[in-house]
Amino acid sequence: MKIRVEGQLVFNDIFHVLDAAVAGLGLAYVPEEMAQPYIERGEVIRVLEAFSPFWDGFYLYYPHRHQASPAFRELLNALRVKD
């Protein structure tokens, strides 16, 4: 199937991308948490779900050899996932 489209939209704000998709102007690649309320209300649908990677969070790499400052230790404690 081929679909011809005219023009393009360019945004520098992810919220505008989502607003455009809700308005029916095209596809949007946004975090699922942002789109979830619109999906639940049936305003947008998921497409290409099989090609959407799962993202499990941030990773922080830092050298253990160096003495960490108190501020950096607090940052690490705040970012750690609590199981």
N, C-alpha and C positions, 0 to 999 in steps of 0.2 A: 504494500500500500504506500503510495506517495501522496504527500500533502504539501501543496505549495503555500507558502506564507509570504506576506509582504511586510517589510520593515522589521525593525528590531527594537526591543526595549533594553535600556541599560540603566541599572540602578547602582547606587553606592550605599544602599541601606537595605538590609535583609527584610525589614518590615514592609518596605515598598514592594519588594519582590512578592511577598505573600499576599499583599493587598491586590496586586495585579492578577495573581492566580485566582483569587477569590472573585475578582471581577470578570473572570473568564478570558483574560488576555493571553494566556499561555501556561506553560509548565513552570514550576518553581522547585528549586532544589534548596530546601530549608530543613532545619532540624525538626524531627517528628514532634517534639514537645511543643513547638510553635504552631504546627499545623493541626495538632490533635483536636482542639475545640471545633475547628472548621470541618474536620473529617467526621466527627461525631454528629454534627448538625447536617451533614450531607452537602455542605457548600463546596467542598473539594473532595477528590478521590485520590487514592494512592495509585501511581502508575510506575512501571518499571521497578516494582518492589524487589524482584529477584536480583536486581543490579545495585541495590542500595546497601552499602556495607554497614555492618554493625560497628558502632564506636563505643568502646568501653571505658573511655575517660582519658585523663591526662597522664603523662609519665614525666617524671622529673629526674634527670640524671645529674649527679653532683659528685665531686671527689670526696671519698671518705677520709683521705689522708690529711686534709686540712682541718684546722679547728673552725667549727661553724660559729658564727656570731649568734648572740641571743636572739636577734631579730630573725635570722635565717632559721634557727631551730623552731621558733614560733610559727613561721611560715610552713615548715615541714609538718608540724603537728596539725595545723589547720587543714592542710591538703590531704593528709593521710585518710584513706578509706577505713572506716570503722566497721569491722565485721561483727 
